[in-house]
Amino acid sequence: MSQSQIIRETFEKNGGIFKLIPTFVPRNNSQPGKRLRLHPDDYFALGTARGPMKERWFSSVIQAANGPLAAPDEGMSYVSYGTTPEEKFLLKDAVEELGAELIGEEFLKKYGTWPMYAKFFDNELPLFHHLHLDFDAAARIGWQGKPEAYYFPRQYNNYPGRFPVTYFGFDPDCTKEEVRERLLQYKTGDNRITELSRAYRIELGTGWYTPPGVVHAPGSYLTYEPQWNSDVNSVFENVASGEVYDIKNLVERLPEEEQDDVDAVMNLMDWEANVDPHYKKHYFRPPVMDSKEDGVYEEKWIAYGNPYVGAKELTVYPGQTVTIKDSGAYGCILTQGFGTIGGYQCETAGMLRFGQLSADEFFVGEKAAAAGVKITNNSICEPLVILKHFGPNHPEMPQVSMD
C-alpha cells in the first residue's frame, strides 16, 4: 500500500482524527526540569552532545532549528497508524495529501499548511532573556515570525523548579540607550540585562501572550506553549543561571552583513511593547470560561486575545461523556485521566520511553471538529483533562482590549 493510501485509510477509518507519536526535542543549554513524563534514563537519548530532552512538541509540521546535528525531521510530529513505532507517517505529509479535508480551506489557501504547533518546555532553571523575531525581520532570513502563548498546567507542575518567575520586556522608565549599553557588554562580562526588566511570579492555571519582538526570560515551571510555525530567537542575556552564551546567539538570526551592528539587534525589538506600562493588563491571560454543564464538563479558553494562536482546556468529569464541537482543526494533549476520544482509547502518559507510542496526543481535522468529537472519561475518580491548540481561525476566541 502506498503512503497516500495509508494516510487516507487512517484518516477515514478514524473519523478524521489522527493519533500522534510523542516528539521530544533536546536543547544543549540549561538543565531539564524532568517533568515531561520521560523515563529518567532517556533524557540524553540522542547523546550528550545534543543536550537533554527539554521539550515535547505537538502537532508540528516544521523542523526544530536545533543546529547542524539535528535530524531533518527533528521536532516534526508523526501519525501512528498501527501498533508499532515504525508504522507512522509525518503529519506534514498528511497535510500535503489531505489539504483542506484535514486543515480546512481557509488555512490551505492562506498558509498552504497547518500554521502553528504547541509544545511543553521544561527547565529546571529560568531561560535567558531573549526575543523572537517579528514577521518582517524573520522574512529577511527565510523564516516566519514567532508569536507565542503560555499556559502553566497544574498537572505537569508538581514542583516549581528553581526560579518560577518570568521577566517580560523592560521597566517603563528604561531607555533604549541603557539596553544598547548592556548589549555592547556581551563579550566583556556579564551584561546583567534583566536588571533593566520587570518580573512576575508564575501563577499556575493562568498564562500570558508574548508578541514577537518582546524580550522575555521564562521562569522554571513547565510551560504549555502554543505558537506560530517558527523557531528563531535572539538572546539578549549573555550569562544566565551561570551559563555563558556566545555572541552568535545574539546575532545569528540577522543577515550576515548586519551581525556586527548592535543597532540592527536593537531594531529587532518592538520597543513600545517592551516598555508598555500596562504590560500585565494587555498580555496576562487568566482562563475565560467557554462553556460548561455542571457535573459533566467545563471548557475554558487559556490562550486567546491575539491574531495567531489559541488554546482551550477541556475538563470532563468522572464517568461522563460529552460531544464537543469546534470551528477549526486542532491538536490536543491529555494532562490527566483516561477514556476515549472519537474511536480511540486515550490515557495520560505516566512514564514514556523515548521513541515509544502513547495514547495522549491527537490531531482533529476540521470536519471532525465541526461535527463534534465524542469524549468519555472512564475514570470513577479523576477528571479527564485535555489541552487543545488552534490556529487563528476560531471565531469564538476571546479578544482583549489594548486600550
C-alpha positions in Angstrom: 0.0 0.0 0.0 1.4 3.5 -0.9 1.8 6.2 1.7 -1.0 8.2 0.1 -3.3 5.2 0.6 -2.2 4.7 4.2 -2.8 8.3 5.0 -6.3 8.3 3.5 -7.3 5.0 5.0 -6.1 6.1 8.5 -8.0 9.4 8.2 -11.2 7.8 7.0 -11.1 4.8 9.4 -10.8 7.0 12.4 -13.3 9.7 11.5 -10.9 12.4 10.7 -8.8 12.1 13.9 -5.2 11.1 14.0 -3.3 9.7 16.9 0.2 11.2 17.1 3.5 9.8 18.4 5.4 11.7 21.1 8.0 14.1 19.7 10.8 15.0 22.2 13.3 17.7 21.4 16.8 18.2 23.0 18.3 21.5 23.8 22.0 22.0 24.7 21.5 24.8 27.2 20.4 24.9 30.8 19.1 21.9 32.8 16.0 19.8 32.2 13.1 20.1 34.7 12.4 16.3 34.2 8.6 16.8 34.2 8.0 15.6 30.6 6.9 12.1 31.9 10.0 10.8 30.1 11.9 7.8 31.6 14.9 9.0 33.7 17.3 7.0 31.5 16.1 8.7 28.3 16.9 12.4 28.9 20.1 12.1 26.8 18.5 9.7 24.3 20.4 11.4 21.4 23.7 11.7 23.2 25.3 14.3 25.5 26.4 16.4 22.5 22.8 17.1 21.7 21.9 18.0 25.3 19.0 16.8 27.4 15.3 16.4 26.4 13.7 19.7 27.4 10.7 20.0 25.1 7.9 17.9 23.7 6.3 19.2 20.5 2.7 18.8 19.5 1.0 18.9 16.0 4.2 20.1 14.4 4.9 20.2 10.7 8.2 22.1 11.0 11.8 21.1 11.9 13.3 22.4 15.1 16.0 25.0 14.4 18.4 23.0 16.5 21.9 23.2 14.9 23.8 21.0 12.4 23.4 17.8 14.4 19.6 17.9 14.2 17.9 15.3 12.0 15.8 16.6 9.2 12.6 15.5 11.0 13.6 16.7 14.5 10.6 18.4 16.1 8.1 17.1 13.5 5.0 15.1 14.5 4.3 11.6 13.3 0.9 10.0 13.0 0.6 6.4 14.2 -1.4 4.0 12.0 -0.5 0.7 13.7 0.7 -0.9 16.9 4.5 -0.3 16.5 6.6 2.9 16.4 7.6 2.0 12.8 4.1 2.3 11.5 4.0 6.0 11.0 3.9 8.9 8.6 4.6 12.6 9.1 1.7 14.9 10.0 3.2 17.2 7.4 2.7 14.6 4.7 -0.9 14.1 5.8 -1.5 17.8 5.5 0.0 17.8 2.0 -2.0 14.7 1.0 -5.4 15.7 2.5 -5.2 19.5 2.3 -8.5 21.2 3.1 -10.0 17.8 4.1 -7.8 18.0 7.2 -7.0 21.6 8.0 -9.8 23.4 6.1 -10.0 25.6 3.0 -9.0 28.8 4.8 -5.7 27.6 6.1 -4.8 25.8 2.9 -5.4 29.0 0.8 -3.8 31.4 3.3 -0.8 29.4 4.6 -0.6 26.3 2.4 -0.1 24.2 5.6 -1.0 23.8 9.2 0.4 27.1 10.6 1.1 26.5 14.3 2.3 24.0 16.8 2.4 23.7 20.6 5.0 22.3 23.0 5.8 21.7 26.6 9.1 23.3 27.5 10.6 22.1 30.8 13.5 23.9 32.5 14.9 23.4 36.0 16.4 26.9 35.7 15.0 30.1 34.1 15.8 30.7 30.4 17.9 33.6 29.1 16.3 37.0 28.3 15.6 36.7 24.6 13.1 37.7 21.9 11.6 36.1 18.9 11.7 37.8 15.5 8.7 39.5 14.1 7.5 38.6 10.6 9.4 41.3 8.7 12.7 40.5 10.5 12.3 36.7 10.1 11.4 37.0 6.4 14.8 38.5 5.7 16.4 35.2 6.7 13.7 32.9 5.2 11.7 32.2 8.4 8.4 33.4 9.9 7.8 35.5 13.0 7.1 33.7 16.3 4.2 35.0 18.4 3.6 32.6 21.3 1.3 32.0 24.2 2.0 30.4 27.6 -0.1 28.4 30.0 1.0 26.7 33.2 -0.8 23.4 33.7 -1.1 22.2 37.3 -0.9 18.5 36.3 2.6 18.8 34.9 4.0 21.1 37.6 4.4 19.1 40.8 7.4 21.3 41.6 8.3 24.8 40.5 12.0 24.5 39.6 14.5 26.9 41.0 13.0 30.3 39.8 9.3 30.3 38.9 9.4 33.9 37.9 9.3 35.3 34.3 10.8 38.6 33.1 9.0 40.5 30.4 10.4 43.4 28.4 11.9 46.3 30.3 10.9 48.7 33.1 8.7 51.5 31.6 11.4 54.0 32.6 14.2 52.1 30.9 15.7 53.8 27.8 16.9 52.4 24.6 20.4 53.7 25.4 20.5 51.6 28.6 19.7 48.4 26.7 22.1 49.2 24.0 24.9 49.7 26.6 24.2 46.3 28.0 24.3 44.6 24.6 27.7 46.2 24.0 29.0 44.4 27.1 28.1 41.0 25.5 31.8 39.9 25.0 33.4 41.7 28.0 31.4 40.4 31.0 28.0 39.6 32.5 25.7 42.1 31.0 23.0 41.5 33.7 20.3 42.8 31.3 17.4 41.6 33.5 18.4 44.4 35.9 16.5 46.6 33.4 13.5 44.3 33.2 10.4 43.5 35.3 9.3 40.1 36.6 6.1 38.4 37.5 5.8 35.3 39.7 4.1 32.5 37.7 0.6 31.6 38.7 -0.4 28.0 37.8 -3.6 27.7 35.8 -3.0 31.0 34.0 -1.0 32.2 31.1 0.5 35.0 29.0 0.7 36.1 25.4 4.2 37.2 24.2 4.3 39.1 20.9 7.3 38.8 18.7 9.9 41.5 19.5 9.3 41.4 23.2 12.3 40.3 25.3 11.5 37.7 27.9 13.1 35.2 30.3 10.7 32.4 31.1 10.6 31.0 34.6 11.2 27.4 35.7 7.7 26.0 35.6 6.9 23.5 32.8 5.0 25.6 30.2 2.5 24.7 27.6 3.3 27.0 24.6 1.0 27.3 21.5 3.0 29.2 18.9 3.4 30.1 15.3 5.4 27.9 12.9 8.8 29.3 13.7 11.8 28.5 16.0 14.1 31.6 15.7 15.3 33.9 18.5 17.9 36.4 19.6 19.5 36.0 23.0 20.0 39.4 24.8 21.4 37.9 28.0 24.9 36.6 27.8 25.1 34.9 31.3 22.0 33.1 32.6 22.0 30.9 35.7 25.8 30.7 35.4 25.8 29.5 31.7 27.7 31.7 29.3 26.3 32.3 25.8 28.4 33.2 22.8 27.5 36.4 20.9 26.4 34.3 17.9 23.2 33.6 20.0 22.5 37.3 19.8 23.2 38.0 16.1 22.9 34.7 14.2 19.3 35.5 13.1 20.4 38.7 11.4 21.6 38.9 7.8 25.4 38.3 7.7 26.2 41.8 6.8 24.4 43.2 9.9 25.8 40.8 12.5 28.4 43.3 13.8 25.8 46.1 14.1 24.3 46.5 17.6 21.6 48.8 16.2 20.4 46.0 13.9 19.9 43.9 17.1 18.1 46.8 18.7 15.8 47.1 15.7 14.6 43.5 16.4 12.6 44.8 19.4 9.1 46.1 19.5 10.1 48.9 21.8 6.7 50.2 22.7 5.5 46.7 23.8 8.7 46.1 25.8 8.2 49.2 27.9 4.3 49.1 28.0 3.4 50.5 31.4 0.3 48.2 31.4 2.0 45.1 30.3 0.1 42.7 32.6 -3.2 44.3 31.7 -2.5 43.8 28.0 -0.8 40.4 28.0 -1.7 38.4 31.1 -4.2 35.7 30.2 -6.4 34.3 33.1 -8.7 31.5 31.9 -12.0 32.5 30.4 -15.0 30.1 30.6 -16.2 29.0 27.2 -18.9 26.5 28.1 -19.9 24.2 30.9 -22.5 21.7 32.2 -22.5 21.3 35.9 -21.2 17.9 37.0 -20.4 16.9 33.3 -17.7 19.1 31.8 -16.3 22.6 31.5 -14.1 24.2 28.8 -12.0 27.3 29.3 -10.0 29.5 26.9 -6.4 29.5 28.1 -4.7 31.2 25.1 -6.5 34.0 23.4 -6.5 37.6 22.5 -4.1 37.5 19.6 -4.4 37.0 15.8 -2.3 33.9 15.7 -2.9 31.0 18.1 -5.5 29.9 20.7 -5.9 27.1 23.2 -8.6 25.6 25.4 -8.5 23.4 28.5 -11.3 20.8 28.5 -12.2 19.0 31.7 -14.6 16.1 31.6 -15.7 14.8 35.0 -15.6 11.2 36.1 -17.9 8.8 34.3 -19.2 11.5 32.0 -19.5 11.6 28.1 -19.6 14.8 26.1 -19.6 15.7 22.4 -17.6 18.9 21.8 -17.8 20.9 18.6 -15.2 23.4 17.4 -14.9 25.7 14.4 -11.5 24.6 13.3 -8.9 21.8 13.3 -6.8 21.4 16.4 -4.2 19.3 18.1 -4.6 18.2 21.6 -2.6 16.6 24.6 -4.0 14.9 27.7 -2.7 16.1 31.0 -4.9 14.0 33.3 -7.1 10.9 33.2 -8.1 8.3 30.7 -11.1 7.3 28.5 -11.9 7.6 24.8 -11.7 10.4 22.2 -13.6 9.6 19.0 -12.8 6.0 18.2 -9.5 5.9 20.1 -8.6 4.9 23.7 -6.8 7.7 25.4 -4.7 7.9 28.5 -2.4 10.5 30.1 1.2 9.5 30.0 2.7 8.2 33.2 6.3 7.5 32.0 7.3 7.2 28.4 10.4 5.7 26.8 12.0 7.7 24.0 10.6 6.5 20.7 7.6 4.6 22.1 3.9 5.1 21.3 1.5 6.8 23.6 -2.2 7.4 23.7 -2.2 11.0 24.9 -1.9 13.1 21.8 -4.2 13.6 18.8 -5.0 15.8 15.8 -8.6 16.5 15.0 -9.4 17.5 11.4 -11.7 20.5 10.6 -14.7 18.4 9.6 -14.5 16.1 12.6 -14.1 19.1 14.9 -17.2 20.8 13.4 -19.3 17.6 13.6 -18.3 17.2 17.2 -15.9 14.8 19.0 -17.3 12.4 21.5 -15.2 12.2 24.6 -15.7 9.8 27.5 -14.0 9.9 30.9 -13.7 6.2 32.1 -12.3 7.1 35.5 -14.5 6.8 38.6 -12.4 9.3 40.5 -10.3 11.7 38.3 -11.2 14.3 35.7 -10.1 13.8 32.1 -8.2 17.0 31.2 -7.2 17.9 27.6 -5.3 20.9 26.3 -6.4 21.8 22.7 -4.4 24.1 20.4 -5.8 26.0 17.5 -4.7 28.3 14.7 -6.1 31.8 14.2 -9.4 31.0 12.7 -11.6 30.1 15.7 -14.4 32.7 15.7 -15.2 32.2 19.4 -11.7 33.1 20.6 -12.0 35.9 23.1 -10.3 39.2 22.3 -8.5 41.6 24.6 -8.7 45.4 24.5 -5.3 47.1 24.2 -6.7 50.4 25.5 
